């Protein structure tokens, strides 16, 4: 979190690990990330975009549909919120 947003947090629970693979039109791997998703407790800091993002900001859960994110990310966040009883 600190590297990507400047915010401090404490990991509370490992949620999942998955591969994110993007292939070019010929089927060759363009990039491959292994992502570790954690539920975290916010401690301090104001979100600031890193060099690989245009912006970083807090978004209310009920306003998540207004943010330009991948559909799979939105579905994942909504699933975690529901399963963890966050709202």
Backbone atoms as SQL, in Angstrom:
CREATE TABLE atoms (id INTEGER PRIMARY KEY, chain TEXT, resi INTEGER, resn TEXT, atom TEXT, x REAL, y REAL, z REAL);
INSERT INTO atoms VALUES
  (1, 'A', 1, 'UNK', 'N', 0.819, -1.194, 0.000),
  (2, 'A', 1, 'UNK', 'CA', 0.000, 0.000, 0.000),
  (3, 'A', 1, 'UNK', 'C', 0.859, 1.252, 0.000),
  (4, 'A', 2, 'UNK', 'N', 1.886, 1.270, 0.821),
  (5, 'A', 2, 'UNK', 'CA', 2.728, 2.471, 0.907),
  (6, 'A', 2, 'UNK', 'C', 3.343, 2.795, -0.451),
  (7, 'A', 3, 'UNK', 'N', 3.876, 1.771, -1.134),
  (8, 'A', 3, 'UNK', 'CA', 4.521, 2.003, -2.429),
  (9, 'A', 3, 'UNK', 'C', 3.537, 2.507, -3.471),
  (10, 'A', 4, 'UNK', 'N', 2.338, 1.937, -3.509),
  (11, 'A', 4, 'UNK', 'CA', 1.370, 2.263, -4.553),
  (12, 'A', 4, 'UNK', 'C', 0.553, 3.518, -4.263),
  (13, 'A', 5, 'UNK', 'N', 0.296, 3.821, -2.971),
  (14, 'A', 5, 'UNK', 'CA', -0.615, 4.926, -2.647),
  (15, 'A', 5, 'UNK', 'C', -0.079, 5.916, -1.628),
  (16, 'A', 6, 'UNK', 'N', 0.974, 5.564, -0.910),
  (17, 'A', 6, 'UNK', 'CA', 1.466, 6.417, 0.161),
  (18, 'A', 6, 'UNK', 'C', 0.746, 6.208, 1.475),
  (19, 'A', 7, 'UNK', 'N', -0.240, 5.325, 1.507),
  (20, 'A', 7, 'UNK', 'CA', -1.015, 5.067, 2.731),
  (21, 'A', 7, 'UNK', 'C', -0.399, 3.903, 3.508),
  (22, 'A', 8, 'UNK', 'N', -0.556, 3.969, 4.811),
  (23, 'A', 8, 'UNK', 'CA', -0.118, 2.890, 5.705),
  (24, 'A', 8, 'UNK', 'C', -1.322, 2.027, 6.059),
  (25, 'A', 9, 'UNK', 'N', -1.121, 0.721, 6.086),
  (26, 'A', 9, 'UNK', 'CA', -2.189, -0.187, 6.481),
  (27, 'A', 9, 'UNK', 'C', -1.594, -1.391, 7.181),
  (28, 'A', 10, 'UNK', 'N', -2.468, -2.162, 7.805),
  (29, 'A', 10, 'UNK', 'CA', -2.064, -3.402, 8.467),
  (30, 'A', 10, 'UNK', 'C', -2.850, -4.549, 7.829),
  (31, 'A', 11, 'UNK', 'N', -2.152, -5.529, 7.256),
  (32, 'A', 11, 'UNK', 'CA', -2.861, -6.681, 6.692),
  (33, 'A', 11, 'UNK', 'C', -3.617, -7.431, 7.791),
  (34, 'A', 12, 'UNK', 'N', -4.886, -7.734, 7.515),
  (35, 'A', 12, 'UNK', 'CA', -5.725, -8.453, 8.472),
  (36, 'A', 12, 'UNK', 'C', -5.967, -9.898, 8.048),
  (37, 'A', 13, 'UNK', 'N', -6.072, -10.106, 6.725),
  (38, 'A', 13, 'UNK', 'CA', -6.435, -11.444, 6.254),
  (39, 'A', 13, 'UNK', 'C', -6.029, -11.599, 4.788),
  (40, 'A', 14, 'UNK', 'N', -5.371, -12.743, 4.476),
  (41, 'A', 14, 'UNK', 'CA', -5.083, -13.067, 3.076),
  (42, 'A', 14, 'UNK', 'C', -6.374, -13.576, 2.467),
  (43, 'A', 15, 'UNK', 'N', -6.806, -12.958, 1.364),
  (44, 'A', 15, 'UNK', 'CA', -8.067, -13.329, 0.733),
  (45, 'A', 15, 'UNK', 'C', -7.895, -14.336, -0.398),
  (46, 'A', 16, 'UNK', 'N', -6.936, -14.079, -1.273),
  (47, 'A', 16, 'UNK', 'CA', -6.735, -14.976, -2.408),
  (48, 'A', 16, 'UNK', 'C', -5.425, -14.637, -3.112),
  (49, 'A', 17, 'UNK', 'N', -4.968, -15.553, -3.923),
  (50, 'A', 17, 'UNK', 'CA', -3.822, -15.350, -4.796),
  (51, 'A', 17, 'UNK', 'C', -4.237, -15.801, -6.182),
  (52, 'A', 18, 'UNK', 'N', -3.945, -14.987, -7.200),
  (53, 'A', 18, 'UNK', 'CA', -4.296, -15.411, -8.551),
  (54, 'A', 18, 'UNK', 'C', -3.337, -14.827, -9.577),
  (55, 'A', 19, 'UNK', 'N', -3.347, -15.444, -10.761),
  (56, 'A', 19, 'UNK', 'CA', -2.538, -14.992, -11.885),
  (57, 'A', 19, 'UNK', 'C', -3.338, -14.019, -12.733),
  (58, 'A', 20, 'UNK', 'N', -2.686, -12.982, -13.213),
  (59, 'A', 20, 'UNK', 'CA', -3.262, -12.074, -14.195),
  (60, 'A', 20, 'UNK', 'C', -2.330, -12.088, -15.396),
  (61, 'A', 21, 'UNK', 'N', -2.842, -12.605, -16.511),
  (62, 'A', 21, 'UNK', 'CA', -2.010, -12.791, -17.691),
  (63, 'A', 21, 'UNK', 'C', -2.635, -12.056, -18.873),
  (64, 'A', 22, 'UNK', 'N', -1.851, -11.247, -19.550),
  (65, 'A', 22, 'UNK', 'CA', -2.305, -10.560, -20.759),
  (66, 'A', 22, 'UNK', 'C', -1.505, -11.112, -21.924),
  (67, 'A', 23, 'UNK', 'N', -2.206, -11.546, -22.958),
  (68, 'A', 23, 'UNK', 'CA', -1.545, -12.109, -24.144),
  (69, 'A', 23, 'UNK', 'C', -1.694, -11.154, -25.331),
  (70, 'A', 24, 'UNK', 'N', -0.735, -11.208, -26.231),
  (71, 'A', 24, 'UNK', 'CA', -0.821, -10.395, -27.441),
  (72, 'A', 24, 'UNK', 'C', -1.710, -11.122, -28.450),
  (73, 'A', 25, 'UNK', 'N', -2.005, -10.508, -29.607),
  (74, 'A', 25, 'UNK', 'CA', -2.892, -11.146, -30.593),
  (75, 'A', 25, 'UNK', 'C', -2.411, -12.508, -31.090),
  (76, 'A', 26, 'UNK', 'N', -1.111, -12.774, -30.982),
  (77, 'A', 26, 'UNK', 'CA', -0.581, -14.066, -31.410),
  (78, 'A', 26, 'UNK', 'C', -0.590, -15.109, -30.293),
  (79, 'A', 27, 'UNK', 'N', -1.091, -14.726, -29.118),
  (80, 'A', 27, 'UNK', 'CA', -1.171, -15.659, -28.009),
  (81, 'A', 27, 'UNK', 'C', 0.044, -15.688, -27.110),
  (82, 'A', 28, 'UNK', 'N', 1.057, -14.883, -27.438),
  (83, 'A', 28, 'UNK', 'CA', 2.242, -14.826, -26.576),
  (84, 'A', 28, 'UNK', 'C', 1.947, -13.996, -25.332),
  (85, 'A', 29, 'UNK', 'N', 2.573, -14.367, -24.234),
  (86, 'A', 29, 'UNK', 'CA', 2.365, -13.644, -22.982),
  (87, 'A', 29, 'UNK', 'C', 2.986, -12.258, -23.097),
  (88, 'A', 30, 'UNK', 'N', 2.165, -11.249, -22.915),
  (89, 'A', 30, 'UNK', 'CA', 2.626, -9.859, -22.921),
  (90, 'A', 30, 'UNK', 'C', 3.107, -9.469, -21.523),
  (91, 'A', 31, 'UNK', 'N', 2.317, -9.815, -20.499),
  (92, 'A', 31, 'UNK', 'CA', 2.748, -9.696, -19.110),
  (93, 'A', 31, 'UNK', 'C', 2.029, -10.722, -18.256),
  (94, 'A', 32, 'UNK', 'N', 2.626, -11.019, -17.115),
  (95, 'A', 32, 'UNK', 'CA', 2.083, -12.008, -16.189),
  (96, 'A', 32, 'UNK', 'C', 2.385, -11.535, -14.767),
  (97, 'A', 33, 'UNK', 'N', 1.335, -11.297, -14.008),
  (98, 'A', 33, 'UNK', 'CA', 1.475, -10.901, -12.604),
  (99, 'A', 33, 'UNK', 'C', 0.865, -11.974, -11.721),
  (100, 'A', 34, 'UNK', 'N', 1.473, -12.210, -10.581),
  (101, 'A', 34, 'UNK', 'CA', 0.865, -13.025, -9.539),
  (102, 'A', 34, 'UNK', 'C', 0.403, -12.040, -8.473),
  (103, 'A', 35, 'UNK', 'N', -0.899, -12.012, -8.211),
  (104, 'A', 35, 'UNK', 'CA', -1.493, -11.030, -7.307),
  (105, 'A', 35, 'UNK', 'C', -1.910, -11.677, -5.996),
  (106, 'A', 36, 'UNK', 'N', -1.508, -11.061, -4.904),
  (107, 'A', 36, 'UNK', 'CA', -1.889, -11.486, -3.566),
  (108, 'A', 36, 'UNK', 'C', -2.844, -10.440, -3.031),
  (109, 'A', 37, 'UNK', 'N', -4.071, -10.829, -2.737),
  (110, 'A', 37, 'UNK', 'CA', -5.089, -9.892, -2.278),
  (111, 'A', 37, 'UNK', 'C', -5.284, -10.035, -0.768),
  (112, 'A', 38, 'UNK', 'N', -5.211, -8.909, -0.069),
  (113, 'A', 38, 'UNK', 'CA', -5.350, -8.882, 1.385),
  (114, 'A', 38, 'UNK', 'C', -6.443, -7.910, 1.793),
  (115, 'A', 39, 'UNK', 'N', -7.148, -8.257, 2.834),
  (116, 'A', 39, 'UNK', 'CA', -8.040, -7.325, 3.515),
  (117, 'A', 39, 'UNK', 'C', -7.168, -6.596, 4.522),
  (118, 'A', 40, 'UNK', 'N', -7.170, -5.258, 4.475),
  (119, 'A', 40, 'UNK', 'CA', -6.272, -4.475, 5.324),
  (120, 'A', 40, 'UNK', 'C', -7.040, -3.476, 6.177),
  (121, 'A', 41, 'UNK', 'N', -6.426, -3.107, 7.269),
  (122, 'A', 41, 'UNK', 'CA', -6.936, -2.048, 8.131),
  (123, 'A', 41, 'UNK', 'C', -6.162, -0.777, 7.796),
  (124, 'A', 42, 'UNK', 'N', -6.873, 0.284, 7.451),
  (125, 'A', 42, 'UNK', 'CA', -6.248, 1.578, 7.151),
  (126, 'A', 42, 'UNK', 'C', -5.677, 2.165, 8.432),
  (127, 'A', 43, 'UNK', 'N', -4.454, 2.670, 8.358),
  (128, 'A', 43, 'UNK', 'CA', -3.819, 3.295, 9.509),
  (129, 'A', 43, 'UNK', 'C', -3.627, 4.793, 9.329),
  (130, 'A', 44, 'UNK', 'N', -3.059, 5.218, 8.186),
  (131, 'A', 44, 'UNK', 'CA', -2.816, 6.648, 8.004),
  (132, 'A', 44, 'UNK', 'C', -2.448, 6.956, 6.557),
  (133, 'A', 45, 'UNK', 'N', -2.420, 8.234, 6.231),
  (134, 'A', 45, 'UNK', 'CA', -1.976, 8.708, 4.923),
  (135, 'A', 45, 'UNK', 'C', -3.116, 9.097, 4.015),
  (136, 'A', 46, 'UNK', 'N', -2.788, 9.949, 3.076),
  (137, 'A', 46, 'UNK', 'CA', -3.729, 10.353, 2.035),
  (138, 'A', 46, 'UNK', 'C', -3.297, 9.711, 0.730),
  (139, 'A', 47, 'UNK', 'N', -4.229, 9.117, -0.024),
  (140, 'A', 47, 'UNK', 'CA', -3.855, 8.443, -1.268),
  (141, 'A', 47, 'UNK', 'C', -3.215, 9.402, -2.273),
  (142, 'A', 48, 'UNK', 'N', -2.103, 8.962, -2.849),
  (143, 'A', 48, 'UNK', 'CA', -1.416, 9.701, -3.914),
  (144, 'A', 48, 'UNK', 'C', -1.054, 8.702, -4.999),
  (145, 'A', 49, 'UNK', 'N', -1.270, 9.085, -6.244),
  (146, 'A', 49, 'UNK', 'CA', -0.951, 8.198, -7.360),
  (147, 'A', 49, 'UNK', 'C', 0.555, 7.992, -7.463),
  (148, 'A', 50, 'UNK', 'N', 0.950, 6.771, -7.742),
  (149, 'A', 50, 'UNK', 'CA', 2.350, 6.447, -7.996),
  (150, 'A', 50, 'UNK', 'C', 2.659, 6.760, -9.456),
  (151, 'A', 51, 'UNK', 'N', 3.849, 6.424, -9.915),
  (152, 'A', 51, 'UNK', 'CA', 4.230, 6.740, -11.289),
  (153, 'A', 51, 'UNK', 'C', 3.504, 5.896, -12.332),
  (154, 'A', 52, 'UNK', 'N', 2.795, 4.847, -11.913),
  (155, 'A', 52, 'UNK', 'CA', 2.102, 3.991, -12.872),
  (156, 'A', 52, 'UNK', 'C', 0.586, 4.182, -12.858),
  (157, 'A', 53, 'UNK', 'N', 0.117, 5.278, -12.222),
  (158, 'A', 53, 'UNK', 'CA', -1.320, 5.524, -12.141),
  (159, 'A', 53, 'UNK', 'C', -1.603, 7.006, -12.331),
  (160, 'A', 54, 'UNK', 'N', -2.779, 7.299, -12.877),
  (161, 'A', 54, 'UNK', 'CA', -3.185, 8.689, -13.070),
  (162, 'A', 54, 'UNK', 'C', -3.723, 9.310, -11.784),
  (163, 'A', 55, 'UNK', 'N', -4.363, 8.496, -10.956),
  (164, 'A', 55, 'UNK', 'CA', -4.917, 9.027, -9.716),
  (165, 'A', 55, 'UNK', 'C', -5.074, 7.915, -8.684),
  (166, 'A', 56, 'UNK', 'N', -5.157, 8.328, -7.439),
  (167, 'A', 56, 'UNK', 'CA', -5.462, 7.423, -6.326),
  (168, 'A', 56, 'UNK', 'C', -6.409, 8.188, -5.408),
  (169, 'A', 57, 'UNK', 'N', -7.497, 7.553, -5.021),
  (170, 'A', 57, 'UNK', 'CA', -8.471, 8.228, -4.161),
  (171, 'A', 57, 'UNK', 'C', -9.354, 7.196, -3.473),
  (172, 'A', 58, 'UNK', 'N', -9.983, 7.616, -2.392),
  (173, 'A', 58, 'UNK', 'CA', -10.951, 6.777, -1.707),
  (174, 'A', 58, 'UNK', 'C', -12.263, 6.831, -2.476),
  (175, 'A', 59, 'UNK', 'N', -12.940, 5.692, -2.561),
  (176, 'A', 59, 'UNK', 'CA', -14.233, 5.616, -3.232),
  (177, 'A', 59, 'UNK', 'C', -15.195, 4.898, -2.300),
  (178, 'A', 60, 'UNK', 'N', -16.360, 5.494, -2.105),
  (179, 'A', 60, 'UNK', 'CA', -17.383, 4.837, -1.286),
  (180, 'A', 60, 'UNK', 'C', -17.830, 3.544, -1.977),
  (181, 'A', 61, 'UNK', 'N', -18.106, 2.526, -1.178),
  (182, 'A', 61, 'UNK', 'CA', -18.530, 1.244, -1.755),
  (183, 'A', 61, 'UNK', 'C', -19.788, 1.397, -2.596),
  (184, 'A', 62, 'UNK', 'N', -20.706, 2.261, -2.172),
  (185, 'A', 62, 'UNK', 'CA', -21.937, 2.430, -2.944),
  (186, 'A', 62, 'UNK', 'C', -21.726, 3.273, -4.209),
  (187, 'A', 63, 'UNK', 'N', -20.508, 3.763, -4.430),
  (188, 'A', 63, 'UNK', 'CA', -20.171, 4.530, -5.622),
  (189, 'A', 63, 'UNK', 'C', -19.149, 3.791, -6.497),
  (190, 'A', 64, 'UNK', 'N', -18.903, 2.527, -6.193),
  (191, 'A', 64, 'UNK', 'CA', -17.886, 1.748, -6.906),
  (192, 'A', 64, 'UNK', 'C', -18.176, 1.640, -8.397),
  (193, 'A', 65, 'UNK', 'N', -19.439, 1.635, -8.769),
  (194, 'A', 65, 'UNK', 'CA', -19.810, 1.533, -10.179),
  (195, 'A', 65, 'UNK', 'C', -19.388, 2.726, -11.013),
  (196, 'A', 66, 'UNK', 'N', -19.079, 3.849, -10.371),
  (197, 'A', 66, 'UNK', 'CA', -18.691, 5.053, -11.112),
  (198, 'A', 66, 'UNK', 'C', -17.197, 5.096, -11.435),
  (199, 'A', 67, 'UNK', 'N', -16.432, 4.126, -10.912),
  (200, 'A', 67, 'UNK', 'CA', -14.977, 4.118, -11.097),
  (201, 'A', 67, 'UNK', 'C', -14.629, 3.222, -12.282),
  (202, 'A', 68, 'UNK', 'N', -13.683, 3.683, -13.097),
  (203, 'A', 68, 'UNK', 'CA', -13.259, 2.923, -14.274),
  (204, 'A', 68, 'UNK', 'C', -12.274, 1.830, -13.851),
  (205, 'A', 69, 'UNK', 'N', -12.824, 0.680, -13.429),
  (206, 'A', 69, 'UNK', 'CA', -12.018, -0.474, -13.044),
  (207, 'A', 69, 'UNK', 'C', -12.537, -1.692, -13.805),
  (208, 'A', 70, 'UNK', 'N', -11.725, -2.729, -13.855),
  (209, 'A', 70, 'UNK', 'CA', -12.161, -3.953, -14.524),
  (210, 'A', 70, 'UNK', 'C', -13.378, -4.522, -13.796),
  (211, 'A', 71, 'UNK', 'N', -14.294, -5.074, -14.547),
  (212, 'A', 71, 'UNK', 'CA', -15.497, -5.668, -13.974),
  (213, 'A', 71, 'UNK', 'C', -15.146, -6.749, -12.955),
  (214, 'A', 72, 'UNK', 'N', -14.121, -7.538, -13.246),
  (215, 'A', 72, 'UNK', 'CA', -13.735, -8.604, -12.319),
  (216, 'A', 72, 'UNK', 'C', -13.246, -8.023, -10.988),
  (217, 'A', 73, 'UNK', 'N', -12.619, -6.862, -11.003),
  (218, 'A', 73, 'UNK', 'CA', -12.173, -6.215, -9.769),
  (219, 'A', 73, 'UNK', 'C', -13.374, -5.746, -8.957),
  (220, 'A', 74, 'UNK', 'N', -14.349, -5.114, -9.618),
  (221, 'A', 74, 'UNK', 'CA', -15.557, -4.651, -8.930),
  (222, 'A', 74, 'UNK', 'C', -16.301, -5.823, -8.290),
  (223, 'A', 75, 'UNK', 'N', -16.449, -6.917, -9.041),
  (224, 'A', 75, 'UNK', 'CA', -17.140, -8.101, -8.526),
  (225, 'A', 75, 'UNK', 'C', -16.383, -8.669, -7.323),
  (226, 'A', 76, 'UNK', 'N', -15.051, -8.709, -7.400),
  (227, 'A', 76, 'UNK', 'CA', -14.242, -9.215, -6.298),
  (228, 'A', 76, 'UNK', 'C', -14.425, -8.362, -5.048),
  (229, 'A', 77, 'UNK', 'N', -14.364, -7.046, -5.189),
  (230, 'A', 77, 'UNK', 'CA', -14.543, -6.156, -4.032),
  (231, 'A', 77, 'UNK', 'C', -15.925, -6.355, -3.419),
  (232, 'A', 78, 'UNK', 'N', -16.959, -6.400, -4.241),
  (233, 'A', 78, 'UNK', 'CA', -18.314, -6.598, -3.733),
  (234, 'A', 78, 'UNK', 'C', -18.458, -7.941, -3.020),
  (235, 'A', 79, 'UNK', 'N', -17.826, -8.978, -3.550),
  (236, 'A', 79, 'UNK', 'CA', -17.855, -10.311, -2.912),
  (237, 'A', 79, 'UNK', 'C', -17.193, -10.265, -1.551),
  (238, 'A', 80, 'UNK', 'N', -16.021, -9.650, -1.464),
  (239, 'A', 80, 'UNK', 'CA', -15.301, -9.559, -0.177),
  (240, 'A', 80, 'UNK', 'C', -16.118, -8.772, 0.830),
  (241, 'A', 81, 'UNK', 'N', -16.675, -7.661, 0.410),
  (242, 'A', 81, 'UNK', 'CA', -17.485, -6.829, 1.307),
  (243, 'A', 81, 'UNK', 'C', -18.648, -7.642, 1.869),
  (244, 'A', 82, 'UNK', 'N', -19.315, -8.374, 1.004),
  (245, 'A', 82, 'UNK', 'CA', -20.463, -9.197, 1.418),
  (246, 'A', 82, 'UNK', 'C', -20.018, -10.331, 2.351),
  (247, 'A', 83, 'UNK', 'N', -18.996, -11.083, 1.956),
  (248, 'A', 83, 'UNK', 'CA', -18.563, -12.255, 2.732),
  (249, 'A', 83, 'UNK', 'C', -17.929, -11.880, 4.057),
  (250, 'A', 84, 'UNK', 'N', -17.259, -10.737, 4.121),
  (251, 'A', 84, 'UNK', 'CA', -16.605, -10.311, 5.361),
  (252, 'A', 84, 'UNK', 'C', -17.519, -9.482, 6.252),
  (253, 'A', 85, 'UNK', 'N', -18.762, -9.222, 5.786),
  (254, 'A', 85, 'UNK', 'CA', -19.712, -8.455, 6.579),
  (255, 'A', 85, 'UNK', 'C', -19.262, -7.014, 6.812),
  (256, 'A', 86, 'UNK', 'N', -18.627, -6.427, 5.821),
  (257, 'A', 86, 'UNK', 'CA', -18.085, -5.073, 5.977),
  (258, 'A', 86, 'UNK', 'C', -19.182, -4.026, 5.985),
  (259, 'A', 87, 'UNK', 'N', -20.247, -4.249, 5.230),
  (260, 'A', 87, 'UNK', 'CA', -21.359, -3.306, 5.281),
  (261, 'A', 87, 'UNK', 'C', -22.613, -4.007, 5.714);
